[in-house]
Amino acid sequence: MRDLRGREMPGIASLPNLRDVGGHETRDGGRVRAGLLLRSAAIHRLRPEDAAAFAALGIRTVYDLRTRSERTTDPDPLSPETRYVALDLIGDEPQGGPNHLMEIFKSPVGARAELGDGRATALWVENYRRFVLRGSARAALGQLYTGLADARGLPALVHCTTGKDRTGWAAAALLLLLGVSEEEVMADFLRSNEGLRSFVRGALEQFAARGGDPELLRPIVTVQPAYLEAALDEVRRAFGTIERYFADGLLIDDDIQQVLRETFLEAG
């Protein structure tokens, strides 16, 4: 696996969608520092033979954006030296939540009723809008970015279940604050489809084996431009700018925003 500058990163087969949030150029010609923040799918899948490669990443803090039920069922296997921070981004949201989706995946008939005729895409678009306004999301992300402003906790890793939605918005919002263009942020957001290629194929094949139409699930197990666009539209509608979203929505004041820039941007 390579980062955005073409440098080798440790390949970890059992940790899909692992990549560096850094490496992106900013609109003013700067660059986001690599090696400070990584993102991935849930790390409970980490196999023993990959433990050394994961340890080599030097992660000091893990931010887990999953729900309590997800964390209880599949806890992160971390060493005592790694700080663990649980930040439930979606709270007890029933519609589109993990438990709700697992029930849908088990029932091909129910999946067509709930996800057919474009309802899957519409559900996910609404989820991304809620990432911006939902109280639990604002509290979780506020704590995440405040934590990332403390360099003593870096390098850090942020993850949810697949590392594409909750983690995708968390990474996208930070990159926007750091001055990365929306076009570049969108391209990075869509890289999850590549990082999860094997996972998506397996999920669709299992659903088809139960008699379901895999195309019903595709909008759920992939990311689409409309999802990130919905979140960005909600930021503009509710807050005007990404800076006001951080300040008024997440309670990340101008001083902490500046610390994030100084921490995550290479010196010009």
JOJO-V422327 format. One record per residue. N is the residue number from 1. RES is the residue in one small letter. SS is DSSP state (hx for helix, st for strand, lp for the rest). OMEGA is omega as a letter, one per 20 degrees, with the letter a starting at -180 (* if undefined). Layout:
n & res & ss & omega
N & RES & SS & OMEGA
N & RES & SS & OMEGA
This chain:
n & res & ss & omega
1 & m & lp & a
2 & r & st & r
3 & d & lp & a
4 & l & lp & r
5 & r & lp & r
6 & g & lp & a
7 & r & lp & a
8 & e & st & r
9 & m & lp & r
10 & p & lp & r
11 & g & lp & a
12 & i & lp & a
13 & a & lp & a
14 & s & lp & r
15 & l & lp & a
16 & p & lp & r
17 & n & lp & r
18 & l & lp & r
19 & r & st & a
20 & d & st & r
21 & v & lp & a
22 & g & lp & r
23 & g & lp & a
24 & h & lp & r
25 & e & st & r
26 & t & lp & a
27 & r & lp & a
28 & d & lp & r
29 & g & lp & r
30 & g & lp & r
31 & r & st & r
32 & v & st & a
33 & r & lp & r
34 & a & lp & r
35 & g & lp & a
36 & l & lp & a
37 & l & st & r
38 & l & st & r
39 & r & st & a
40 & s & st & r
41 & a & lp & a
42 & a & lp & a
43 & i & hx & r
44 & h & hx & r
45 & r & hx & a
46 & l & lp & a
47 & r & lp & a
48 & p & hx & a
49 & e & hx & r
50 & d & hx & a
51 & a & hx & a
52 & a & hx & r
53 & a & hx & r
54 & f & hx & r
55 & a & hx & a
56 & a & lp & r
57 & l & lp & r
58 & g & lp & a
59 & i & lp & r
60 & r & lp & a
61 & t & st & r
62 & v & st & r
63 & y & st & a
64 & d & st & a
65 & l & lp & a
66 & r & lp & r
67 & t & lp & r
68 & r & hx & a
69 & s & hx & r
70 & e & hx & a
71 & r & hx & a
72 & t & hx & a
73 & t & hx & a
74 & d & lp & a
75 & p & lp & r
76 & d & lp & r
77 & p & lp & a
78 & l & lp & r
79 & s & lp & r
80 & p & lp & a
81 & e & lp & a
82 & t & lp & r
83 & r & st & a
84 & y & st & a
85 & v & st & r
86 & a & st & a
87 & l & lp & a
88 & d & lp & a
89 & l & lp & a
90 & i & lp & r
91 & g & lp & a
92 & d & lp & a
93 & e & lp & a
94 & p & lp & a
95 & q & lp & r
96 & g & lp & r
97 & g & lp & a
98 & p & hx & a
99 & n & hx & r
100 & h & hx & a
101 & l & hx & r
102 & m & hx & r
103 & e & hx & r
104 & i & hx & a
105 & f & hx & a
106 & k & hx & a
107 & s & lp & r
108 & p & hx & r
109 & v & hx & r
110 & g & hx & r
111 & a & hx & r
112 & r & hx & a
113 & a & hx & a
114 & e & hx & a
115 & l & hx & a
116 & g & lp & r
117 & d & lp & r
118 & g & lp & a
119 & r & hx & r
120 & a & hx & r
121 & t & hx & a
122 & a & hx & r
123 & l & hx & a
124 & w & hx & r
125 & v & hx & r
126 & e & hx & r
127 & n & hx & a
128 & y & hx & r
129 & r & hx & r
130 & r & hx & r
131 & f & hx & a
132 & v & hx & a
133 & l & hx & a
134 & r & lp & a
135 & g & hx & a
136 & s & hx & r
137 & a & hx & a
138 & r & hx & r
139 & a & hx & a
140 & a & hx & a
141 & l & hx & r
142 & g & hx & r
143 & q & hx & r
144 & l & hx & a
145 & y & hx & r
146 & t & hx & r
147 & g & hx & a
148 & l & hx & r
149 & a & lp & r
150 & d & lp & a
151 & a & hx & a
152 & r & hx & r
153 & g & hx & a
154 & l & lp & j
155 & p & lp & r
156 & a & st & r
157 & l & st & r
158 & v & st & a
159 & h & st & r
160 & c & lp & r
161 & t & lp & r
162 & t & lp & r
163 & g & lp & a
164 & k & lp & a
165 & d & lp & r
166 & r & hx & r
167 & t & hx & r
168 & g & hx & r
169 & w & hx & r
170 & a & hx & r
171 & a & hx & a
172 & a & hx & a
173 & a & hx & r
174 & l & hx & a
175 & l & hx & r
176 & l & hx & r
177 & l & hx & a
178 & l & lp & r
179 & g & lp & r
180 & v & lp & a
181 & s & lp & r
182 & e & hx & r
183 & e & hx & r
184 & e & hx & r
185 & v & hx & r
186 & m & hx & r
187 & a & hx & r
188 & d & hx & r
189 & f & hx & a
190 & l & hx & r
191 & r & lp & r
192 & s & hx & r
193 & n & hx & r
194 & e & hx & a
195 & g & hx & a
196 & l & lp & a
197 & r & hx & a
198 & s & hx & r
199 & f & hx & a
200 & v & hx & r
201 & r & hx & a
202 & g & hx & a
203 & a & hx & a
204 & l & hx & r
205 & e & hx & r
206 & q & hx & r
207 & f & hx & r
208 & a & hx & r
209 & a & hx & r
210 & r & lp & r
211 & g & lp & a
212 & g & lp & r
213 & d & lp & a
214 & p & hx & a
215 & e & hx & r
216 & l & hx & a
217 & l & hx & a
218 & r & hx & r
219 & p & hx & a
220 & i & hx & a
221 & v & hx & r
222 & t & lp & r
223 & v & lp & a
224 & q & lp & r
225 & p & hx & a
226 & a & hx & a
227 & y & hx & r
228 & l & hx & r
229 & e & hx & r
230 & a & hx & r
231 & a & hx & r
232 & l & hx & r
233 & d & hx & r
234 & e & hx & r
235 & v & hx & a
236 & r & hx & a
237 & r & hx & a
238 & a & hx & a
239 & f & lp & r
240 & g & lp & a
241 & t & lp & r
242 & i & hx & r
243 & e & hx & r
244 & r & hx & r
245 & y & hx & r
246 & f & hx & a
247 & a & hx & a
248 & d & hx & a
249 & g & hx & a
250 & l & lp & a
251 & l & lp & r
252 & i & lp & a
253 & d & lp & a
254 & d & hx & a
255 & d & hx & r
256 & i & hx & r
257 & q & hx & r
258 & q & hx & r
259 & v & hx & r
260 & l & hx & r
261 & r & hx & a
262 & e & hx & a
263 & t & hx & a
264 & f & hx & r
265 & l & st & r
266 & e & lp & r
267 & a & lp & a
268 & g & lp & *
